[in-house]
Amino acid sequence: MPKSKRAKVVHLTKTQKKGKELTLRLYANIRECIPNYPYIYVFSVENMRNNYLKDVRADLAGDSRIFFGKTRVMAKALGDSPSTEPHPSTSLLSPHLNGPCGLIFSSRTPSDLLAHFSTYHPLSYARAGCTATRDFVIPAGMLYTRAGEIAVEDDVPLAHGIEPTLRKLGVPTRLEKGRVMLDEEFQVCKEGQTLGSGQTTLLKMFGVATAEFGVEVRAWWDREKGEVEVVSGGNQGKGNVLEEMDVGGDEDGFGGFDEE
């Protein structure tokens, strides 16, 4: 039987890809910022969280501008070699653009910016693939919402409706008069262990945040000196996200990350 033309699906909205447009805009904006700021910093991110990076962007909005886009585009804008660099020595920053990293154009001195980042380390829930930063054990007995993380008198018993989920995650719980009970303590994770999805689910369920967001400066360019200073011990390539990040979003490369 021939297919009815009346059954055709008509989409009322259409979106156009802006990949090339955003790439060209990112390149142009970086080139435009180079002569307007005395310092350019290459920074890396550990335990990437979009909301925390946006907080950093807001904190530095008065005297700085942050770009967090494709590393190859940012490196191209800074120059691949002395012959293609827009300003002397900016190409020396390009080798440091690898992994989860970005650029900060700022009027702040290196000492001020390093001090600012050294105090900003908010915690969030770990994701699968992260390394456990501590041991976590669910104590035996009646289970509470924080599993011993706070005093019992400040906690409340775990809702009985969660008990089936715990058993699916491998925790040998049982119900007794509407209370969730655990006969023996259960080790969720050990420090240094790579976390799986079940372990991160349990950590989040009991409110245990172990992933520390951090921004670390790898190197910076000083326009007055025409030199690049490399920070010793920088965590190049360190983090729990993909090495090449196609973030999309606005012209600074923001807006394409997954929220927690």
Disulfide bonds with the S-S distance in Angstrom:
none
